Amino acid sequence: MNKITNWDNVVFIDETWLNSNHTVPQSWTDDTKASSSKVPMGKGGRLIICHAGSAGGGFVNNALLAFESKSTKEYHEEMDANKFKEWFKTLLQNLPEQCTIIMDNASYHSVQIDRAPTQANKKADLVAWLQRNGVEADMELLKVELLRLVREHRPTKLRYEIDELALEHGHKIIRTPPYHCQYNAIELIWAQIKG
């Protein structure tokens, strides 16, 4: 991000949630009953919102995704990789040429292409991945041997589905480090909207 010189083509994307009866903790009133809130803060149904915006152009046209949550526990459970990917395709159609897209590392943003298997995978999965990547392997090998081969042939640079989609449209992705939402300007917009 330090290398960005032209912020006009930088787009920030993120998701948030909003309760249907969201209220601010304090507000000005005229001390009449009609001007006070009857609903406790944070109660009611939840709306999940995904959007994109830039410093110069505000929110990107035709890029709003909003849907009602079926659960009120954690909105990340309802935003999955397929839903995000379909939204992202719509976003790409509405962006100007050669944008830099800044987003966080949510799991549904970071679905890897041909992800290397781990110890949790079955032996057959290890063999299949190794063979797909040009490594001689078969079911005769022990799982520990297969895992060693995976470690030796794991790609040094991870490839993500979203990054590849963006690249096809002439855009570049920058992911913020985990737990550093202050680098994504749309977080400030969410705070303003909720306030």
N, C-alpha and C positions, 0 to 999 in steps of 0.2 A: 504494500500500500504506500510505502514511502516513495516509491518510484513513480507514482501517478502524478502527472503534471497537469492534465486536463480533466477536471472533475465533471465537466458537462456530460460526458458519456459514461458516467459511473451510475449504476443502478443497484439499489439496496433491496434485498428481498428478505421476508421473514413472515412468520405466523404469530398470531396471538389469539386470545380469547376474550370474550366480553360477556358478562352475565346480563340477562335481559333486564334485570332491575338494578343495574350498576348505578351507584350514586357516589359522589365524592364525599369524603369524610366531613368536610366543612363547607358551608355555603352561606351567602347572605340571604336573610329572610326579612320579612316585614313583621315578624312575630305573630302572624295570624295562622290559624290551623291550616288554611288552604295552601300556604306557602311552604309547609314542611313535608318531608318525605314520610309516607306511611309504610313503606317497604324497607325491611332491614337491608343494609348494604350487602351485595353479593348473593342475594337469594334469587331463585328463579332459574329458567333455562339458560343454556350457554350457547353462544354463537362462536364458531371458529372462523377466523379471518386470515387469509393469506393474500398478500399484496406486494407490489413493487413500486419503488419511487426513486426519483433522482433529485439532486439539489436544485437543478434549474427548471425541471418540468413538472415537479410534483408527482402525484401518483400516475403510473402508466395507464393509458386508456385501455379499456377492455381486459384488464388483468386482475380484477377482483375475484377471489374465490371466497365465498361465505356459505357456511352450512351449519345447520343446527346439530349440536352435540347430542349424542345418545347417552353420554355419561358426564358426570360433573367432577370426576376425580382428576384426570390428567388428559389434556387435549392432545398430547403427543401420541396417545394410544389410537386416536381416530384419524390422525393424519398419517397415511402410510405412503410407501414409495410409489405405488401405482397412481394414487390420487395426486401426489405431488408432481410426478412426471407428466401427467396429462395437463395439469395446470401450467407447468413449465413450458410445455410445447405451445400453449396459447400465448404465454408471455413472450416467447421468442418471436412470434408472428407480429407482435406489436412494438418491438424495440427498434430504434434506429440502428444504422450500421455500426459495427465494431464497438460494442459496449463492453465495459468491464462490470461483471456482476459480482457483488459482494454478498455472501451469505454465511451462515454458521455451519457447524458440522453435525447437524441433526442426522440421525441414522438414515432417514428417508431421503436426505440430500446426498448421501455418500454411499450409494449402492455401487459396489465394485463390479467391474467387468472381469469375468473369469477369476473370481476370488480364490486365492490359494486355500486349500483345505487345512483343517487343524486336527489336533488329536481327537476332537469330538466327532469328526467325520468317520464314516465306515471305511473299511479297507478298500472296498470296491470304488468308493468316491476318490480315494487317494490315487489308486491305479488309473482311473479314468482321467483325472486331472493331469497326472504325469504324462500319460500317453498323448493327450491333447496338446501338451506343451513340448512334444518331441523327445521325451525321456523314456528310455526302455524300462518298463516295469510290468510286473504281472502278479497274480494272486499268490504265487509261490513265495514271494518275499514276505518277511515279517513286517508287522505294522511299524515297528520302530525303524526299520530300514527304509520303508516308504516315507515316513515322516522326515528322515534325514535327507532323502532325495528332494522332498518338497522344499525343505529349508534351503538346500543348495541351489534350487532352480526357481525359487520365488522371485518374481520381478522386483527390481529395485524401485521402480516408480509405479505407484498404484494408478489404475485408470478407473474413472467413475463414469457411469451412464450419463449423468447430467452434464459433465464436462464435455463429453463427446458430442452431445446434442448441441450445446452452446457453440462448440468449435465448428460444427457443420454450418451454423448460421453466422459465423465470423465473430463470435463473442468469446470472451475469456472469463473464467471463474477464479475468484479469490475467496478462500474460506478463512473466516476468522478463527483464531485459536479457541479451544474449549474454554468456556467460562469468561470470555472477554467480549460480552455483548456491547460494550461501550464503543467498539470499532464499527458497529453496524448502525448507521444513522437512523434507520427506520425504527429502531428501538425507542429513540427519543420521540418520534412521531406517535408511536403507540401510547407512550406516557402522556403526551399532550391530548390525544383523542380521549383516552380514559379519564383524564382530569377535567 
